[in-house]
């Protein structure tokens, strides 16, 4: 079996940004999600907007959009993309876990027309949404947990569509 060539290293083994100029321009989308687990009391404050730092979900929505747009500043080798849209949705009614903790699911969908995908932008947005939820509620509960940061779907590009 031939050894796969690493795309982000040059022939001398040094880091490089992949040249995507030869790739086809296509419409690309990606959706990612993350879950923040917390006690029922903390969850209630988040949903009602009564946390000590104010409106949790509105702040997390803005943070997710900003994060998606600024992904190349946080993740080394990501190309700056002309993102055409970011949609952020929250599900506050997901089932309790085995410990009785409630959860808030943050789902981020990113779209662009370009030569490379937006998976990292969607993942970055979902992760930052979860971190913002934690930050906004940490005065109420330090034991919250962020779990299940994952890609849900992606469309476009040479590798085609993918769904979890």
C-alpha positions in Angstrom: 0.0 0.0 0.0 1.5 3.4 -1.1 2.0 6.0 1.6 -0.4 8.9 1.2 1.1 12.3 0.6 0.4 14.8 3.3 -1.4 17.8 1.7 -0.3 20.4 4.2 3.5 19.7 4.0 5.8 20.6 1.2 8.5 18.2 -0.2 10.9 19.4 2.6 8.3 18.5 5.3 7.4 22.1 6.1 3.9 23.4 6.6 2.2 25.0 3.7 -1.3 26.1 2.7 -2.7 23.9 -0.1 -3.1 25.6 -3.5 -6.8 25.3 -4.4 -6.6 27.5 -7.5 -7.1 24.4 -9.8 -10.2 23.2 -8.0 -13.6 23.8 -9.5 -15.8 26.6 -8.0 -18.9 25.0 -6.6 -21.6 25.9 -4.0 -20.5 24.4 -0.7 -22.3 24.0 2.5 -21.5 22.4 5.9 -23.5 22.0 9.1 -21.9 21.2 12.4 -23.3 21.0 15.9 -22.3 20.9 19.6 -24.2 20.2 22.8 -23.8 21.9 26.1 -25.0 19.8 29.1 -26.1 21.5 32.3 -28.4 21.2 35.3 -32.2 21.9 34.8 -31.9 25.2 36.8 -29.1 26.5 34.6 -30.9 25.4 31.5 -34.0 27.3 32.6 -32.0 30.5 33.0 -30.5 30.0 29.6 -33.8 29.5 27.9 -35.6 32.3 29.7 -32.7 34.7 29.2 -32.3 35.3 32.9 -28.7 34.3 33.3 -26.3 36.8 35.1 -24.7 37.9 31.9 -27.9 38.4 29.9 -29.4 36.8 26.8 -27.4 33.6 26.4 -28.6 32.3 23.0 -28.6 35.7 21.3 -25.0 36.2 22.3 -24.0 32.7 21.3 -25.6 33.2 17.9 -23.5 36.3 17.2 -20.4 34.5 18.5 -21.0 31.6 16.1 -21.4 33.9 13.1 -18.2 35.8 14.0 -16.3 32.6 14.6 -17.3 31.2 11.2 -16.2 34.3 9.5 -12.8 34.4 11.3 -11.9 30.7 11.1 -8.6 31.3 9.2 -7.4 33.4 12.1 -7.8 30.5 14.5 -7.0 27.4 12.5 -3.6 27.6 10.6 -4.0 26.3 7.0 -7.6 27.3 6.5 -8.3 29.5 3.5 -10.0 32.8 3.9 -13.4 32.3 2.2 -16.1 34.6 0.9 -18.8 33.1 3.1 -22.3 33.9 1.7 -24.3 32.8 4.7 -24.2 31.5 8.3 -27.3 30.2 9.9 -27.3 29.4 13.7 -30.1 27.4 15.3 -30.5 26.2 18.9 -32.5 23.2 20.2 -33.2 23.6 23.9 -35.6 20.6 24.1 -33.1 17.8 23.5 -33.5 14.7 25.8 -31.9 14.7 29.2 -28.8 12.5 29.5 -28.3 9.6 31.9 -27.3 12.1 34.7 -30.5 14.1 34.3 -28.8 17.0 32.7 -30.5 19.1 30.2 -28.8 20.2 27.0 -28.7 22.9 24.4 -27.7 21.9 20.9 -26.1 24.6 18.8 -26.3 23.9 15.0 -24.3 26.1 12.6 -24.7 26.0 8.8 -22.2 27.8 6.6 -22.5 28.4 2.8 -20.1 29.7 0.2 -19.4 29.4 -3.5 -15.7 28.6 -3.8 -12.8 26.2 -4.3 -12.7 24.7 -0.9 -15.2 23.5 1.7 -16.7 25.2 4.7 -16.6 22.3 7.2 -14.0 24.0 9.4 -16.1 27.2 9.5 -19.2 25.3 10.6 -17.3 23.4 13.2 -15.6 26.5 14.5 -18.9 28.3 14.7 -20.6 25.5 16.6 -17.6 25.2 19.0 -17.6 28.9 19.7 -21.4 28.9 20.2 -21.0 26.2 22.8 -18.1 28.0 24.5 -20.1 31.2 24.6 -23.1 29.4 26.2 -20.7 28.0 28.8 -19.2 31.5 29.4 -22.6 33.2 29.7 -23.7 30.6 32.3 -20.5 29.7 34.2 -21.5 31.9 37.2 -24.5 29.6 37.7 -22.7 26.3 37.1 -19.0 25.5 36.5 -19.7 21.8 35.9 -21.3 22.2 32.5 -19.9 20.0 29.8 -19.5 20.6 26.1 -19.9 17.4 24.1 -20.5 16.0 20.6 -18.8 18.7 18.5 -19.2 17.1 15.1 -19.8 17.6 11.4 -23.4 16.8 10.4 -23.4 17.3 6.7 -21.4 18.8 3.9 -22.2 19.4 0.2 -20.2 20.4 -2.9 -16.7 19.9 -4.1 -14.8 17.0 -5.6 -15.6 14.6 -2.7 -19.4 15.3 -3.1 -22.0 15.2 -0.4 -21.7 13.6 3.0 -24.2 13.1 5.8 -23.6 11.7 9.3 
